[in-house]
Amino acid sequence: MTALYPSRDDAELNGRALAVLAKDKKNEADCLMDGAWTGHPDQNQIAVEQFPYPNQLDRRKPGQERYPNLRPIPEGVGQKTLSGTRAAIRTVIRYRNGVLNGKGASLLDGYMEDLATDRIYRLMIAQRMRHSDAVEITDDSGRAVRHTPELITQLFDEELQKILAALPPGTPEAVRQKYQSARDISEAMIQQGEFDPI
């Protein structure tokens, strides 16, 4: 399922989301998949248009193994950066705020974030602390930054302040306090090694 969701309120985001969707679904069709998930009704028609009608069950790439390795070892995947840690922290705070407000999933920056995302990011942050002496995580200048518990606390504080500063003027104190609670709960779960999904 394409994670970037369309928006009926933001034309730029909507155009970008639907273009990414068409590309993703075309790639799936080219890989000989015979259908695809969508998560929003505005995605359905574009997704369907990427696949041959009625199906492509009889197609197979020439010379393709019948039982390919579905668990290849990834190589050269991504970078480990302080910016990535910050993004993960922002996401877990905002997701947990949604949970505290009764939401099981939240649309954050155009992406549908749910319990799986929250758990993955909490585990990622914990792994960065646990292996901070063995795995280099760099800042924007390329300098290694050890991910100590103290640094994580500092980053949680800084990212919470950015979230609160972006709230509209006149946001009720109760809303701000709920974000603070979301921040506290999220960090505590990481620092205390609580990785159950709830």
C-alpha positions as CSV (number, residue, x, y, z in Angstrom):
1,M,0.0,0.0,0.0
2,T,1.4,3.4,-0.9
3,A,1.9,5.3,2.4
4,L,1.7,8.8,1.0
5,Y,-2.0,9.7,1.2
6,P,-3.9,12.1,-1.0
7,S,-5.4,15.2,0.5
8,R,-8.6,16.9,-0.6
9,D,-7.4,20.1,1.2
10,D,-3.8,20.4,-0.2
11,A,-3.6,20.4,-4.0
12,E,0.2,20.2,-4.0
13,L,0.3,17.2,-1.6
14,N,-2.6,15.6,-3.5
15,G,-0.8,15.8,-6.9
16,R,2.4,14.5,-5.4
17,A,0.6,11.6,-3.6
18,L,-1.3,10.5,-6.7
19,A,1.8,10.7,-8.9
20,V,3.7,8.5,-6.4
21,L,0.7,6.1,-6.3
22,A,0.6,5.7,-10.1
23,K,4.4,5.0,-10.1
24,D,4.2,2.5,-7.3
25,K,1.3,0.6,-8.8
26,K,2.8,0.6,-12.3
27,N,6.0,-0.9,-10.7
28,E,3.8,-3.5,-9.0
29,A,2.1,-4.4,-12.3
30,D,5.5,-4.6,-14.0
31,C,6.6,-7.0,-11.3
32,L,3.7,-9.2,-12.4
33,M,1.6,-8.6,-9.3
34,D,-2.1,-9.1,-10.0
35,G,-3.6,-6.4,-7.8
36,A,-2.7,-3.9,-5.1
37,W,-3.8,-2.3,-1.9
38,T,-5.0,1.2,-1.6
39,G,-5.8,3.0,1.6
40,H,-7.9,5.9,0.4
41,P,-10.9,6.0,-2.1
42,D,-9.2,8.7,-4.2
43,Q,-6.4,6.1,-5.0
44,N,-8.6,3.3,-6.4
45,Q,-9.1,4.3,-10.0
46,I,-5.5,5.3,-10.6
47,A,-4.4,2.0,-9.0
48,V,-6.7,-0.1,-11.1
49,E,-5.6,1.6,-14.3
50,Q,-2.0,0.4,-13.8
51,F,-2.9,-3.3,-14.1
52,P,-3.9,-5.3,-17.2
53,Y,-7.5,-6.4,-17.5
54,P,-8.7,-8.9,-16.3
55,N,-5.4,-10.2,-14.8
56,Q,-1.9,-11.4,-15.6
57,L,-2.0,-14.8,-13.9
58,D,-0.5,-16.5,-17.0
59,R,2.5,-14.2,-17.2
60,R,5.9,-15.0,-15.8
61,K,9.3,-13.4,-16.5
62,P,11.4,-15.6,-18.7
63,G,13.9,-17.7,-16.8
64,Q,12.5,-16.6,-13.4
65,E,13.0,-19.1,-10.6
66,R,9.8,-20.7,-9.4
67,Y,10.8,-20.3,-5.8
68,P,12.9,-17.1,-5.5
69,N,14.7,-16.0,-2.4
70,L,12.1,-13.8,-0.7
71,R,14.6,-12.7,2.1
72,P,17.7,-11.3,0.3
73,I,20.2,-9.6,2.6
74,P,20.0,-5.8,1.9
75,E,23.1,-4.0,1.0
76,G,23.9,-0.2,1.0
77,V,20.5,0.7,2.5
78,G,20.1,4.2,3.6
79,Q,22.1,6.3,6.1
80,K,22.1,6.5,9.8
81,T,21.7,10.1,10.7
82,L,20.8,12.4,13.6
83,S,18.1,13.8,11.3
84,G,16.6,10.3,11.0
85,T,16.6,10.0,14.8
86,R,14.8,13.4,15.1
87,A,12.2,12.4,12.5
88,A,11.6,9.1,14.4
89,I,11.2,11.0,17.7
90,R,8.8,13.6,16.1
91,T,6.7,10.7,14.6
92,V,6.4,8.8,17.9
93,I,5.4,11.9,19.8
94,R,2.7,12.8,17.3
95,Y,1.5,9.2,16.9
96,R,1.3,8.8,20.7
97,N,-0.7,12.1,20.9
98,G,-3.1,10.6,18.4
99,V,-3.4,7.5,20.6
100,L,-4.1,9.7,23.6
101,N,-6.9,11.3,21.6
102,G,-8.5,8.0,20.6
103,K,-6.9,7.5,17.2
104,G,-5.4,4.2,16.1
105,A,-3.7,5.7,13.1
106,S,-2.8,9.3,12.2
107,L,-2.1,11.0,8.9
108,L,1.3,12.7,9.6
109,D,3.0,14.7,6.8
110,G,0.9,13.0,4.2
111,Y,1.8,9.5,5.5
112,M,-0.5,7.1,7.3
113,E,1.3,6.2,10.5
114,D,0.0,3.4,12.7
115,L,1.1,1.2,15.6
116,A,3.6,-0.6,13.4
117,T,5.4,2.7,12.5
118,D,5.4,3.7,16.2
119,R,6.9,0.4,17.3
120,I,9.5,0.4,14.5
121,Y,10.7,3.9,15.3
122,R,10.8,3.2,19.1
123,L,12.9,0.1,18.4
124,M,15.1,2.0,16.0
125,I,15.8,4.7,18.6
126,A,16.5,2.1,21.3
127,Q,18.9,0.2,18.9
128,R,20.7,3.5,18.2
129,M,21.3,3.9,21.9
130,R,22.2,0.3,22.6
131,H,24.8,0.2,19.7
132,S,26.0,3.8,19.8
133,D,29.6,2.7,20.3
134,A,29.5,0.2,17.4
135,V,27.4,2.0,14.8
136,E,28.2,5.5,13.6
137,I,25.3,7.9,13.4
138,T,26.2,11.2,11.8
139,D,25.0,14.8,12.0
140,D,24.6,17.1,9.0
141,S,28.3,17.9,9.0
142,G,29.3,14.2,9.0
143,R,30.4,14.2,12.6
144,A,29.6,11.0,14.6
145,V,27.0,11.6,17.4
146,R,26.8,9.0,20.2
147,H,23.1,8.3,21.0
148,T,23.2,8.3,24.7
149,P,20.1,8.3,26.9
150,E,20.8,11.9,27.7
151,L,21.0,12.9,24.0
152,I,17.7,11.1,23.4
153,T,16.1,13.0,26.3
154,Q,17.4,16.3,24.8
155,L,16.1,15.4,21.3
156,F,12.7,14.5,22.7
157,D,12.6,18.0,24.4
158,E,13.7,19.8,21.3
159,E,11.3,18.0,19.0
160,L,8.4,18.5,21.4
161,Q,9.2,22.3,21.4
162,K,9.1,22.3,17.6
163,I,5.7,20.5,17.6
164,L,4.3,22.9,20.2
165,A,5.7,26.0,18.3
166,A,3.9,24.9,15.1
167,L,0.5,24.7,16.9
168,P,-1.9,27.5,15.9
169,P,-2.1,30.6,18.3
170,G,-4.7,30.1,21.0
171,T,-4.3,26.3,21.1
172,P,-5.8,25.2,24.5
173,E,-3.4,24.3,27.2
174,A,-5.0,20.9,27.5
175,V,-3.9,20.1,23.9
176,R,-0.4,21.2,24.7
177,Q,-0.3,19.1,27.8
178,K,-1.5,16.1,25.9
179,Y,1.5,16.5,23.6
180,Q,3.7,16.7,26.7
181,S,2.2,13.4,27.9
182,A,2.7,11.8,24.5
183,R,6.4,12.9,24.6
184,D,6.9,11.6,28.2
185,I,5.2,8.2,27.5
186,S,7.1,7.7,24.2
187,E,10.5,8.4,25.8
188,A,9.7,6.3,28.8
189,M,8.8,3.3,26.7
190,I,12.1,3.6,24.9
191,Q,14.3,4.2,27.9
192,Q,12.7,1.4,29.9
193,G,12.8,-1.1,27.1
194,E,9.0,-1.5,26.8
195,F,8.4,-2.6,23.2
196,D,5.0,-4.2,23.4
197,P,3.0,-2.5,20.7
198,I,0.6,-0.8,23.1
